[in-house]
Amino acid sequence: MDYFAKISVFLTLAYTVLVLTGCTINKEKYTSGLIGCPENMIVVTESSGGFMANTWTANCDGRIFYCTYRSGSRVDCTESILKE
């Protein structure tokens, strides 16, 4: 592989990492405003998803919320009927 091909591969990988890192959301921050719990009291568990959509469980003060984010949309959280 010549020098320019190596540089091209490196730049492509670096760009991909930067784009994916910039497209992730701070789950605690976005959950806080929806559930009325301070960001520093929220514990996020069972987080899954990828570039286009994410789901997670947010726990705060004994309350459980199931949250979803879809790229280009908003975060939605619904309180669980179960308690911790």
C-alpha positions in Angstrom: 0.0 0.0 0.0 1.5 3.3 -1.0 1.8 6.4 1.1 -1.3 8.2 -0.2 -3.5 5.1 0.2 -2.4 4.8 3.8 -3.2 8.4 4.4 -6.6 8.0 2.7 -7.5 5.0 4.9 -6.4 6.8 8.1 -8.4 10.0 7.3 -11.5 7.9 6.5 -11.3 6.1 9.8 -10.6 9.3 11.7 -13.6 11.0 10.1 -15.8 8.1 10.8 -14.8 8.1 14.5 -15.4 11.8 14.8 -18.8 11.6 13.1 -20.0 8.7 15.3 -18.7 10.4 18.4 -20.4 13.6 17.6 -23.7 11.9 17.0 -24.0 10.2 20.3 -26.2 11.8 23.0 -25.7 12.4 26.7 -28.5 10.1 28.0 -28.5 11.6 31.5 -28.8 15.2 30.2 -31.7 14.5 27.8 -33.5 12.2 30.3 -33.3 14.7 33.1 -35.6 17.3 31.6 -38.2 14.6 30.6 -38.4 12.8 34.0 -37.9 15.8 36.3 -34.8 14.3 38.0 -31.4 16.0 38.3 -28.8 14.7 35.8 -26.4 13.7 38.5 -29.0 11.5 40.2 -29.9 9.5 37.0 -28.3 6.0 36.5 -28.5 4.7 33.0 -28.6 1.0 32.5 -29.4 -1.5 29.7 -28.3 0.9 27.0 -28.3 -0.4 23.5 -28.6 0.9 19.9 -26.3 2.5 17.4 -26.0 5.5 15.1 -29.7 5.8 14.2 -31.5 4.8 17.4 -30.8 4.2 21.1 -32.8 2.8 24.0 -32.0 2.8 27.7 -33.4 2.4 31.1 -33.0 5.4 33.5 -33.3 5.0 37.2 -33.8 7.9 39.6 -34.9 8.0 43.2 -36.6 4.5 43.0 -38.4 5.3 39.7 -37.7 3.5 36.5 -38.1 5.0 33.0 -37.7 3.4 29.5 -36.3 5.9 27.0 -35.8 6.0 23.3 -34.0 8.2 20.9 -34.2 8.1 17.1 -31.8 10.1 15.0 -33.4 13.4 13.8 -36.2 13.0 16.4 -36.5 13.6 20.1 -36.0 11.6 23.3 -39.1 9.9 24.7 -39.3 8.4 28.2 -42.1 6.4 29.8 -42.3 5.6 33.5 -42.3 1.9 34.3 -45.2 0.4 36.2 -42.5 -1.6 38.1 -40.6 0.0 41.1 -37.0 -0.7 42.1 
